[in-house]
Amino acid sequence: MLENKIAEYRKNKKLIQQELADMVGIQRPYLSELENGKNEPGGLLMLKIAKALGVDVNEIFFISSVQYKEHDSHSEDYYASNSKLAG
């Protein structure tokens, strides 16, 4: 899961959701969904948001380490089960 700090950086810039949404060319409800993790932005939108907030994209968007570990363990299970089939 992609996590973000959009709301944190937006509030630090003293912007309301509508202002940021207008700056990056999206609707305010969609921005709300992004901030609340109900939707994930594409790469271009991530860059637009970061630029509008004046920060590096990596400071706002990151992969949850918990999710990464879960994905990693699923991959190990997948490879383990498939190697048993091959052998």
C-alpha positions, 0 to 999 in steps of 0.5 A, a space after each residue: 500500500 502506498 502511504 502519503 503525507 499529502 495532508 501534513 504537507 498541505 497543512 504546513 503550507 496553509 493550503 485548504 484541500 480546494 486550493 491544492 486540488 486546483 493547483 494540480 488539476 483534480 477535484 477536491 473529493 479526489 484529493 480527500 480520497 488520496 489524503 485518506 488512503 482510499 485512492 492512489 495517485 499515478 506517477 504524474 499526479 504524485 509529481 504535480 502534488 510534490 511540486 505544488 507543495 515544494 517538496 521532493 516526491 519521496 518525502 510525501 509518498 512511500 511504501 508502507 514497510 509493513 505492506 512491503 514485508 507482507 508482500 515479501 513473505 507472500 513472494 517467498 511462499 509463492 517461490 517455495 510452493 512453485 519450487 516444490 512443484 518443479 522438483 
